[in-house]
Amino acid sequence: MGSIFKREHKDKGADGKTVTREGKTYWIKYYRDGRPYRESTESTSYDHARKILALREGQIATNTFPGLDVKKTTFDDLAQYMVDDYEVNGRKSARRIKSLIDHLREHFGGKRVTDIQTDQITGYIRKRQKEKAENGTINRELSGLRRMFNLGSRQTPPKVINPPHIAMLKESNVRKGFFEYGEYVKLLAALPEHLKPVLTAAYMTGMRRGELLDITWDQVSLEEGKITLDADNTKTGESRIIYLTGELYQAIAYQHELMKQKFPDCRYVFFLAGHKIKYCRKSWMTACKSAGLKEKLFHDLRRSGVRNMIRSGIPEVVAMRISGHKTRSVFDRYNITSEEDLKAAAEKLTEHHRKMRGKLEQKQREEAAALIGTGMGTGSAFGGEIPSFSDSKSLN
């Protein structure tokens, strides 16, 4: 049977003698497999202590007792679980996740997990907003915090029992930039020679910048006209095949010929003076300014690639395989709609209605001819000609 008690504390009195005092907080003692556990209820209420004791005895009876490590677990423990998870699984974003943790540690570092509740998380959000962090950035950090709690709850024994509710912020600043074909041509003319093939590959495939710049010649087969991305070279950890046609094939073939003639020892498909290209923001911004394109990012090419594939009639599941999108929600976010798309949709709908009207008129003529043939007159089941706004009188 368990027990409820108050711990005694020994202090020295004013006369230097040791005085024994009873603490105010209630403690409980219970047993599991013959081993005694002592736990502070952090309460001065006897009734509350009795409820906690009953809860623990019930957990022990049903074999759901988590142990006392839950109360000792800190934010730093959860952060380490997350770092270990990323490193063990070889995830590409392991370096970036450490930066995310640093932001969270400034607010939650050293705190016990049981003390991190929704109100503390709201305080963190307000702090980051005062620092002018975008909602999208804050959401990535909150997602990281949520991931930490999930990893803690999966430990054996679990280090987290009741994860706090973490609500995401509304992202009204999601970037929607993309390149129209004319803009792509302008930028192609303005970029330095070594970046032109990179632009073509990004615009034609929607591949990530890191994936493109990491491609080596052993992944390319000009005879078969394809690039094979190994699982180790993709963000999602899944291999992909990119087939080379048209401008894309010409760009890769040009790089191959340039490599053979001038830099035969170069391993990388995209290079500058025989060395792997490191993305140069300054060259990009200068070219965009020269082409009259403001606020264009390299990542806008990824949205452009997805958008172009869908509008060319490529099935979405195939487009996702080419661009390397693993989830439909993110893919849909990249499938940007412009005013030209809306206009084209309206024209397609009008053409559809025109075809339907033509079929109806043809059916009407056939029925009228059939009625004349039977001597039943020139009437129609449709009650005459189909009305049209072009035939109507003026509204004035």
Secondary structure as the mmCIF struct_conf table of DSSP 4:
data_model
#
loop_
_struct_conf.conf_type_id
_struct_conf.id
_struct_conf.beg_label_comp_id
_struct_conf.beg_label_asym_id
_struct_conf.beg_label_seq_id
_struct_conf.end_label_comp_id
_struct_conf.end_label_asym_id
_struct_conf.end_label_seq_id
STRN STRN1 SER A 3 LYS A 12
TURN_TY1_P TURN_TY1_P1 ALA A 14 ASP A 15
BEND BEND1 GLY A 16 GLY A 16
STRN STRN2 THR A 18 ARG A 32
TURN_TY1_P TURN_TY1_P2 ASP A 33 GLY A 34
STRN STRN3 ARG A 35 SER A 40
BEND BEND2 THR A 44 THR A 44
HELX_RH_AL_P HELX_RH_AL_P1 TYR A 46 ALA A 61
TURN_TY1_P TURN_TY1_P3 THR A 62 ASN A 63
BEND BEND3 LEU A 68 LEU A 68
HELX_RH_AL_P HELX_RH_AL_P2 ASP A 69 LYS A 72
STRN STRN4 THR A 74 THR A 74
HELX_RH_AL_P HELX_RH_AL_P3 PHE A 75 VAL A 88
TURN_TY1_P TURN_TY1_P4 ASN A 89 GLY A 90
TURN_TY1_P TURN_TY1_P5 LYS A 92 SER A 93
HELX_RH_AL_P HELX_RH_AL_P4 ALA A 94 PHE A 108
TURN_TY1_P TURN_TY1_P6 GLY A 109 GLY A 110
STRN STRN5 ARG A 112 ARG A 112
HELX_RH_3T_P HELX_RH_3T_P1 VAL A 113 ASP A 115
HELX_RH_AL_P HELX_RH_AL_P5 THR A 118 LYS A 130
TURN_TY1_P TURN_TY1_P7 GLU A 131 LYS A 132
HELX_RH_AL_P HELX_RH_AL_P6 ASN A 135 SER A 153
TURN_TY1_P TURN_TY1_P8 ARG A 154 ARG A 154
BEND BEND4 GLN A 155 PRO A 157
BEND BEND5 LYS A 159 LYS A 159
BEND BEND6 ILE A 161 ASN A 162
HELX_LH_PP_P HELX_LH_PP_P1 PRO A 163 HIS A 165
HELX_LH_PP_P HELX_LH_PP_P2 ALA A 167 LYS A 170
HELX_RH_AL_P HELX_RH_AL_P7 TYR A 181 ALA A 190
BEND BEND7 LEU A 191 LEU A 191
HELX_RH_3T_P HELX_RH_3T_P2 GLU A 193 LEU A 195
HELX_RH_AL_P HELX_RH_AL_P8 LYS A 196 THR A 205
HELX_RH_AL_P HELX_RH_AL_P9 ARG A 209 LEU A 213
TURN_TY1_P TURN_TY1_P9 ASP A 214 ASP A 214
STRN STRN6 THR A 216 THR A 216
HELX_RH_3T_P HELX_RH_3T_P3 TRP A 217 GLN A 219
STRN STRN7 VAL A 220 SER A 221
TURN_TY1_P TURN_TY1_P10 LEU A 222 GLY A 225
STRN STRN8 LYS A 226 LEU A 229
HELX_RH_3T_P HELX_RH_3T_P4 ALA A 231 ASN A 233
BEND BEND8 THR A 234 THR A 234
TURN_TY1_P TURN_TY1_P11 LYS A 235 THR A 236
BEND BEND9 GLY A 237 GLY A 237
STRN STRN9 ARG A 240 TYR A 243
HELX_RH_AL_P HELX_RH_AL_P10 GLY A 246 LYS A 262
TURN_TY1_P TURN_TY1_P12 PRO A 264 ASP A 265
STRN STRN10 TYR A 268 TYR A 268
BEND BEND10 VAL A 269 PHE A 270
STRN STRN11 PHE A 271 LEU A 272
TURN_TY1_P TURN_TY1_P13 ALA A 273 GLY A 274
STRN STRN12 HIS A 275 LYS A 276
HELX_RH_AL_P HELX_RH_AL_P11 ARG A 281 SER A 290
TURN_TY1_P TURN_TY1_P14 ALA A 291 GLY A 292
BEND BEND11 GLU A 295 GLU A 295
TURN_TY1_P TURN_TY1_P15 PHE A 298 HIS A 299
HELX_RH_AL_P HELX_RH_AL_P12 ASP A 300 ARG A 311
TURN_TY1_P TURN_TY1_P16 SER A 312 GLY A 313
HELX_RH_AL_P HELX_RH_AL_P13 GLU A 316 SER A 323
TURN_TY1_P TURN_TY1_P17 GLY A 324 GLY A 324
BEND BEND12 THR A 327 THR A 327
HELX_RH_AL_P HELX_RH_AL_P14 ARG A 328 TYR A 334
BEND BEND13 ASN A 335 ASN A 335
HELX_RH_AL_P HELX_RH_AL_P15 GLU A 339 GLY A 373
TURN_TY1_P TURN_TY1_P18 THR A 374 GLY A 375
BEND BEND14 MET A 376 MET A 376
BEND BEND15 THR A 378 THR A 378
TURN_TY1_P TURN_TY1_P19 ALA A 381 PHE A 382
BEND BEND16 GLY A 384 GLU A 385
HELX_LH_PP_P HELX_LH_PP_P3 ILE A 386 PRO A 387
HELX_RH_3T_P HELX_RH_3T_P5 PHE A 389 ASP A 391
BEND BEND17 SER A 392 SER A 392
HELX_LH_PP_P HELX_LH_PP_P4 LYS A 393 SER A 394
#
